[in-house]
Amino acid sequence: MTTVLKALLQQRHLQTVAAFNREYDRLAKKVDPDLVGYGPKRAQFYRWLSGDLSGLPYPDHCRILQQMFPNWTTAELFEQYSGSPDELRRTQQPALRPISGVPELAGVEAVFSNRLVFLRAMPPQELLKTARKIDMAGLSLNMLCQQYSDSEILRLLENGSVIRCLFLDPNGNSIRSREVEEGHSAGLLTNLTDTNIRTLERVRGRIAADASGSLQIRTYDQPVRFNITIIDSTICIMQPYLPMARGVESPTFVARKSEGTGILEIFAEVFESMWIGAEEGNPR
C-alpha cells in the first residue's frame, strides 16, 4: 500500500524523513516560521507514505503539504496509489482564452478550464492581499484555508478586513452525499472540511483585541452547487460542482461588477440568502 504523496516525493527524491523535513522547514519559513522544526517524526512520516491514517494530518502539516504540492489537495495526497512515480502526472491544460467586452456575458471577463488552471493564473496571494471584504461559500474553502497562510489572514484582519466563510456542514447529510457522488471513501470530505474550519477558528483566536477586522464562520446543510468567492463586492469567482467529478475539475468563471444585474450581483444574492439561513460556527 502506498499513497499519492509517496509517489510525488519519489519524483522529487524527498522520500526519506530527513530530506522531507528539510523541504518542510524551507517552506515553513515562508508560511509560518513558528512551524520550522515541527515536521513529522519518522514513524509518523512513514504512516503518511503508507496511508496508515485515520484522518488527515494536523492542520499545520496540511498547510505545508499544500505549499509543497499546490496542484493537489491534501485529501488527494493521502489517496491510495498503485502505479509508478513516473506515471503520476497531473494533466495540465492551458487556460481558456479570457473573454471580455461582450455585454450578454454580464460581467464575465475570464473562463478557466479547471480550478488548478485558475489558481495558477490568479493566485490567492494576489487576489486577496488588499481585500477589505471577502465572502466565501462552498464545500471546504481550500483557497483560503490551505492556499493562504495564517499570517496573511491575520494581517488582513488586523488591517480591518471582514471575512465571512460559509462551509458545507461537516456533520450534515449533504457532505456525505457529496462524498458518494465524488467517489470518495466515507469521511474524507468531512475530515477535510472540519480541519479547515478548525484552522480558521484557531486563526480567529489569535486576532488582537484591538483589531478592526472580523472573521465569521457559518455552516449550511444543502446540496452543494457552487463555490463562490466575492472580493470587495467587485470581483466574483464562481465554480460549479459537477456531478460525478471532484470539485478541482470544475471550470472557473471570473466576473467583475457591471452595470445593471450581472453575474456578480446574482451570486452576491445567492451568498446572502445562504448566509442568512446558515448556522453559527462548527456544530460538533
C-alpha positions in Angstrom: 0.0 0.0 0.0 1.2 3.5 -0.9 -0.1 7.0 -1.2 -0.1 9.7 -3.9 2.2 11.6 -1.5 4.9 8.9 -1.6 4.9 8.8 -5.4 5.2 12.6 -5.6 8.0 12.6 -3.1 9.8 9.9 -5.0 9.6 12.1 -8.1 11.4 14.8 -6.2 13.8 12.4 -4.3 12.3 13.5 -1.0 11.1 10.1 0.2 13.3 10.0 3.3 12.3 11.7 6.5 15.4 13.8 6.6 15.1 15.1 3.0 11.4 15.7 3.5 11.8 17.7 6.7 14.5 19.9 5.1 11.9 20.8 2.4 9.2 21.2 5.1 11.4 23.7 7.1 12.2 25.6 3.9 8.5 26.1 3.2 7.6 26.7 6.8 9.9 29.8 6.8 7.7 31.3 4.2 4.3 30.2 5.5 4.7 30.4 9.3 8.2 30.5 10.9 6.8 29.1 14.1 6.4 25.7 12.2 10.1 25.3 11.5 11.3 22.2 13.2 7.9 20.7 13.6 7.8 18.4 10.6 6.6 14.8 11.1 8.7 12.3 13.2 10.0 9.2 11.5 7.1 6.8 12.4 4.5 9.5 11.6 6.2 10.2 8.2 6.1 6.6 7.1 2.5 6.3 8.1 1.9 9.2 5.7 3.6 7.3 2.9 1.7 4.0 3.5 -1.7 5.7 4.1 -2.0 4.1 7.6 -4.1 7.1 8.8 -7.5 7.5 10.5 -7.9 11.0 9.0 -5.8 13.9 7.6 -2.7 15.2 9.4 -2.9 18.2 11.7 -3.8 21.5 10.1 -0.3 22.9 10.3 1.0 19.9 8.4 -1.7 20.2 5.8 -0.7 23.8 5.2 2.9 22.9 4.5 1.8 20.0 2.2 -0.4 22.3 0.3 2.5 24.6 -0.3 4.7 21.7 -1.3 2.2 20.3 -3.8 -0.1 23.2 -4.8 -1.7 21.3 -7.7 -3.1 18.6 -5.2 -5.5 18.9 -2.3 -4.4 17.5 1.0 -7.0 14.8 0.7 -5.8 13.7 -2.7 -2.2 13.3 -1.4 -3.4 10.6 1.0 -5.4 8.6 -1.5 -4.0 5.2 -2.3 -1.9 4.9 -5.5 -0.6 1.7 -7.1 1.2 3.0 -10.2 4.8 4.0 -10.6 6.0 7.5 -9.6 6.7 8.5 -13.2 3.1 7.7 -14.2 1.7 10.1 -11.6 1.3 13.3 -13.6 -1.4 15.9 -13.2 -2.6 16.8 -16.7 -2.2 20.5 -17.2 -4.4 22.2 -19.7 -3.9 25.8 -20.8 -6.3 28.4 -19.5 -9.1 29.1 -21.8 -8.7 32.4 -23.6 -10.0 35.3 -21.4 -13.1 36.8 -22.8 -14.4 40.4 -22.3 -16.3 43.2 -23.9 -19.4 41.1 -24.6 -22.5 42.6 -22.9 -24.5 39.4 -22.7 -21.9 37.8 -20.5 -22.9 40.1 -17.7 -19.5 41.0 -16.4 -17.7 37.7 -17.1 -14.2 38.5 -18.1 -12.4 35.2 -17.9 -13.1 31.5 -18.0 -10.6 28.7 -17.0 -10.9 25.0 -17.8 -10.5 23.9 -14.2 -9.6 25.3 -10.7 -5.9 24.4 -10.9 -5.5 26.5 -14.1 -7.4 29.4 -12.4 -5.2 29.2 -9.3 -2.0 29.4 -11.4 -3.3 32.4 -13.4 -4.9 34.2 -10.4 -3.2 33.0 -7.2 -4.9 33.7 -3.9 -1.9 35.6 -2.6 -2.5 38.3 -5.2 -6.3 38.2 -5.3 -6.7 38.6 -1.5 -3.7 40.6 -0.4 -5.5 44.0 -0.4 -9.1 42.8 0.1 -11.3 44.7 2.6 -14.3 42.3 2.3 -14.2 38.6 1.4 -17.3 36.4 1.2 -16.8 32.7 0.5 -19.2 29.8 0.3 -18.7 26.3 -0.9 -17.6 23.0 0.5 -14.2 23.2 2.2 -13.0 26.6 1.1 -9.4 25.4 0.4 -8.5 28.6 -1.4 -8.4 30.4 1.9 -7.8 27.6 4.4 -5.0 25.7 2.6 -3.6 28.1 0.0 -3.4 31.3 2.1 -1.3 31.5 5.2 -2.5 32.2 8.8 -0.2 35.2 9.0 -1.7 36.7 5.8 -5.2 36.1 7.1 -4.3 37.8 10.4 -2.7 40.7 8.5 -6.0 41.3 6.6 -8.0 41.1 9.8 -5.7 43.5 11.7 -6.0 45.9 8.8 -9.8 45.9 9.1 -10.9 43.3 6.6 -14.2 41.5 7.1 -14.1 37.8 6.1 -17.3 35.6 6.0 -16.8 31.9 5.5 -19.7 29.5 4.7 -18.8 25.8 4.8 -20.8 22.8 4.0 -21.6 21.3 7.4 -19.1 18.5 8.1 -21.7 16.8 10.3 -24.6 17.1 7.8 -26.2 14.8 5.3 -25.2 16.8 2.2 -21.5 16.4 2.7 -21.9 12.6 3.0 -23.9 12.7 -0.2 -21.2 14.6 -2.0 -18.5 12.1 -0.8 -20.6 9.3 -2.5 -21.1 11.4 -5.6 -17.3 12.2 -6.0 -16.4 8.5 -5.2 -14.5 9.3 -2.0 -14.3 7.0 1.0 -16.6 7.9 3.8 -15.4 10.7 5.9 -12.8 12.2 3.5 -14.5 15.4 2.7 -15.9 15.6 6.3 -12.5 15.4 7.8 -11.1 18.0 5.3 -13.8 20.4 6.0 -13.7 20.0 9.7 -9.9 20.6 9.6 -10.3 23.8 7.6 -12.9 25.1 10.0 -10.7 24.4 13.0 -7.8 26.1 11.2 -9.8 29.3 10.9 -11.1 29.0 14.4 -7.5 28.9 15.6 -6.7 31.9 13.5 -9.7 33.8 14.9 -8.4 33.0 18.4 -5.1 34.8 17.6 -6.8 38.1 16.5 -5.6 41.0 18.5 -8.2 42.6 20.8 -7.8 45.9 19.0 -8.1 44.5 15.5 -10.7 46.3 13.4 -11.5 43.3 11.2 -13.6 40.2 11.8 -13.6 36.5 10.8 -17.1 35.0 10.8 -17.7 31.2 10.2 -21.1 29.6 9.5 -22.1 26.2 8.1 -25.1 25.0 5.9 -26.5 21.7 5.1 -27.8 21.8 1.5 -26.8 20.2 -1.8 -23.5 21.9 -2.7 -23.9 23.7 -6.1 -21.3 26.4 -6.3 -18.1 27.6 -4.8 -18.4 31.4 -4.6 -15.8 34.0 -3.7 -16.7 37.7 -3.8 -14.0 40.2 -3.1 -14.8 43.8 -2.2 -18.1 43.4 -3.9 -16.3 44.0 -7.3 -14.9 40.6 -8.2 -16.7 37.3 -8.2 -15.1 33.8 -8.7 -17.7 31.2 -9.3 -17.1 27.4 -9.7 -19.9 24.9 -10.2 -19.8 21.5 -8.6 -20.2 19.0 -11.4 -22.0 15.6 -10.9 -19.6 12.6 -10.6 -16.5 14.9 -10.6 -14.2 16.3 -7.9 -14.5 20.0 -7.3 -11.0 20.7 -8.5 -12.0 19.6 -12.0 -14.7 22.3 -12.3 -14.5 25.2 -14.8 -14.0 28.6 -13.1 -15.6 31.9 -14.1 -14.3 35.3 -13.1 -16.7 38.3 -13.3 -16.4 41.9 -12.3 -19.1 44.3 -11.2 -21.0 45.5 -14.2 -23.8 47.9 -14.9 -27.2 46.5 -14.1 -27.6 43.0 -12.8 -24.7 40.7 -13.8 -23.1 37.5 -12.6 -21.6 39.2 -9.6 -24.9 40.6 -8.4 -26.7 37.3 -8.9 -24.1 35.3 -6.8 -23.9 38.0 -4.2 -27.7 37.5 -3.6 -27.1 33.7 -3.5 -24.4 34.1 -0.9 -26.5 36.5 1.3 -29.5 34.1 1.2 -27.3 31.2 2.2 -25.6 33.2 4.9 -28.8 34.3 6.5 -30.1 30.7 6.7 -26.8 29.2 8.0 -25.7 28.0 11.4 -23.1 29.8 13.5 -19.7 28.1 13.9 -18.9 24.4 13.5 -21.6 22.1 15.1 -20.0 19.0 16.6 
